[in-house]
Amino acid sequence: MNSSTGRRAPDQAGYRMYNGSFIDGNIASQRQLAGQYAAAADWSSIISKLKTDTKTHKIIEKIEIYTHSRGAAFGAGYITELITLIGQHPELFEDPQNEIDLVLNLASHQSGSITEPAGSYAFSIDHEGDWLSGNDMSGIVAALSTAEKVTGPFPGHVLQSFVNDVSAFAQAFAQNKGDSKKLLNDFVTKMKNLYGITVIIVQ
């Protein structure tokens, strides 16, 4: 890594994917590496956009990360790099240990090859019958599964099939920050009451 910029040396398949390669990216580790490159490149922009306290000038706005499909591995790399950079610049944050507030992965592709970095408050949601995704990511608080789907090809995988999931989860998260058990119970209840959808907690 270049210590002055935080950017990793461009010598891996992930870097080629980050720059638009059509060859790389079929392996989860390549997408994770690409996420690390992207986070390093985005760091200054991210910091400049986060809200700060008017008195201390420390960052008080939290970061939430949402991924879909192959983006889950990319997101794991992105989060890994953000945690590293936050750790290198703790003086910028009011609460550097908890700056990444939430990670929600939807229809994670090659989930068995993905591990969320330690310290990330991460969850995954997949849909029953979606052979493109799985629910066996490591390092997450819980893996959730529902039977939602839309019409068309890959009915349980496309992003549009997760509208109700994300809406209910976001509401439950906002109402139960810091309490995973209440968050999960509230999400299950909202999905049942609002949409008639049963949620299975698989991990």
Protein Blocks (a to p, Z undefined) as FASTA:
>chain_A
ZZknopacdfbfklmmmnopakgojamklmmmmmmmmmmmmmmmmmmmpccdfklopafb
dcddddehjlmmmmmmmmmmmmmmmmmmmmlpmblmlmpmbdcdehiahkllpccdehia
cdddddehiakbcckbghiabdcddfbdcedehkllmmklmmmmmmmmmmmmmmmghiak
lmmmmmmmmmmmmnopacddfZZ
